[in-house]
Amino acid sequence: MLRGLALAGLLLLAGCQQGEAGSEAADRAEIHALLTAYGTTLDARDFNGFAKLFAKDGVYVAGTGVGVSGPEAGAMMERVFAENALGFAEPNYHLFFNEVVSFDDVDSASVTSMSLYMVPGDDSAPRAALMARYHDELVREDGAWKFARREVEGLLPAPRP
């Protein structure tokens, strides 16, 4: 009987440990989905969906260095794509890589990642037009991971001194 209780206790403990690891794995998968949704919403020109990726008090910082709220970020990106100041041909897409996630606690995380913005070249072959690094502070809000703060650092073309 004692041996059975000890075995049951060990199985329960192992189950708890798996649950914790599984929870972190699920969080990492959800965070990865959030990071890629940034690109897929923009690539689909879904600016309302883009705005919903931000927490209620979420801030997006790009280009000018001035932060805007999630809804303002959606409207800003809609203007940027409509103006197409760099004259990018379509279709164009984001590719993401070098994702590093650090959990601050169960409901917040810090993330760095990078992207290439791919556009058709003169010969219609894909070419990388822009490269960026992202610095993110994430929060779990209403059960979903959201951007509390997303800062975009342009890498290529290289910023002017």
N, C-alpha and C positions, 0 to 999 in steps of 0.2 A: 504494500500500500504506500509506504513512504517513498519507495523507488518510483512508483507511478506518479505521485504528487511532484517529485523532483523533476521527472521527465516532462510533466505537464507545465511546470514552471519554466523550464528551459525552452520548451516550444513556444510558450507565450512570450517570453523575452525575445526569442529569435523573431517572432512575428512582429513585435513592436519595432525591433531594429530594422526589419525589412520595410515596415510601414514608413519609418522616417526616411530611409533612403529612397523609397518609392515616391514619397511626397516631394523630395528635392528634385528627383528626376522629372516628375510631372510639372513642377514649377519651371524647371529649365526648358522643358518642351513648350510650355505656355509663353515663356519669355521669348524663346526663339520665334514662335508664331507672331508675337507682337512686333518683334524687330523686322520680320519679313513683311508683315501687314503694312508697315510704313511704306515699303516699296510697291507692294501690289495695289494698294489703294491709289497711290500717285500714278502708277502705270495705267490703271483703269480710269484715271481722272475722276475718282470717287472722293471728292474733297470733303463731303459730309462724313464719310467713313473714316477719312484721314483725321478729321477733327475729333472723332470719338475715341481715337487711340490715346488721348490725353486725359489725365485725371481732372477732376473738377477745377482744381487750382493749378493744373499743369501748364508748363511754360515751354515754348519752342524758341530756340535761339539759333538763327542762321543768317549768313550774309552780313547784315548791318550790325550784328552783335546785340541788337535790342530784342528782348524777349516779348513774345506775344502769347496770349492764351490759346488753348486748343481750337475754339471756334474761330478766333482771329487767324490762327495758323492755316486752317482750311481755306478761308477766304483769301489769304495772302498767297497760298500756293496755287489757287485757282487763277489769280491774276498773273503770277509768274509763268504758268504754263500757257495762258492765253496770249501773253505778250511775246513769249518765246524769243527773248532778246538775243540769245546766242544762235538762233536760226537752226535748231536741231530738227532734222528730218524725223519722221515717224515711220515705223514704230520705234519706241525707245523704252529701255527697261533698266531697272536696278538689279545689281548682283551684290550679295552680301557675303562677308567672310571675316575671319579673325575675331570671332565673338568670344568675349571673356566676361563671365558673370561672377560676381561676388555678392553673397547674401549678407546684408547688414543685420537683418532679423527675419522673422517668418513673413513679414509683410512689406519688406523693402529690400531693394538690391541696387547695386551699382554695376553698370555694364559699359564696356568699350567694344566697338566693332568698326568695321570699315565697309565701304561700298565702291563699286564702279558704276557709272551711269553709261550705258551702252546705247549708241546711236548708229544708224546706217552711215557708212562712209561713202565717198564719191562713187565707189564701185559696188555699192550696196552691201558690201561685207561689213559685219559688225566691227565697230571701233569704240574704244573707251574714250569718252569725251571728258568726264569728270571723275575725280576720286575724292572721297571724303572719309574722315574719321568722326565717329559719334561718341559722345560722352553722355551717358544716360543715368538718371536717377529714376528708379521705378518704384511704384507703390501698388499694393494690392488694394483695389477699391471695388466694393460691392462684389467681391469674389473673383475679380479679373485683374490681371496685371496691366498697368497703364503707365504712360510716361508722366512722371512728376516734373521732370526737366529733361529736355533733349537739346544738346548743343551740337551743332554741325561745324566741323572744322574742315574747310576746303584745303585739299592737298595738291591736286592737279586739276587744271593748270595751276602751277605754283603761284601762291599769293605774291603780289608785288610788295617790295620792301617799303 
